[in-house]
Amino acid sequence: MQSIDVIDPIVRELPPELQKEVIDYVLRLAHRTKVGEMRHLKLDWAGGLAYLAETTTSVNLQHDISKWRI
């Protein structure tokens, strides 16, 4: 049994406003998949904080970030 065969009867039992939400959600997923295929993940930020490795720990950095957000 394919997943669409499982979902179809469940969606048909929903009220029309919830069916619309399901359709909107599926369309967003489809769009996100298409957009994701076009973009590639860049890792140019990797190692950007290497200069802090000798003077701080990840815990200290987390505390600093919390302070910066306030």
N, C-alpha and C positions, 0 to 999 in steps of 0.2 A: 504494500500500500504506500503510495506516495504521500508526502506531507500535504500537498494541496487537497488530496482526497480526505484527509483528516480535518483540515481547516474549514473547508467549504460548508459542511453541515453546521458547524459551530457558528460560523459567521451568519448563515441564513437564519439562525434562531435569534440573533441579536435584534434589538430595535433599530429602526432606520438611522437614527443619529449615531449609534455606535458602529453600525456598518460603515457609515461615512468616515468615522475616525479610523477604522481598520484600513479602509482604502487609502486615506491620506497617509497613514503610517507606512503602508507598503510602497506607495509612490515615493515617499521620502527615502526609504531604504534603497529603492531602485536608483534614484537620483544620486544618492551618496556613493553607491557602487560604481556608477558611471564616472562620477567626478574623481573617485579614488583611483580609477584606472588611468586617468590622464595625469595625475600628479605623482611625483616621486618624493619620497622622504629624503630630506637633506640632513646630514649629520655634521654640518660645518661648525656647529657649536661645541662638538665633543672636545674635551680637554681645555675648555675655555677658562676653567678655574684651577688649572694645574698649579699655578703659582701659589695657591693657598694650601697645597698639600702638606707643606712642612710646618705651617703655623696654625692650622685649625683642623678640627675634626668635623665629620658630617653632622654630629649632634650640635656642635657650636654653630655651624652654618644654619641649621634648622631654627635655632633660637634667634639668630640674627635676622633671618627672613621673617619670623613672626613679629619682631620689633619693627621691621621696615613696613609691614602691612598696616600698622596702626597709625 
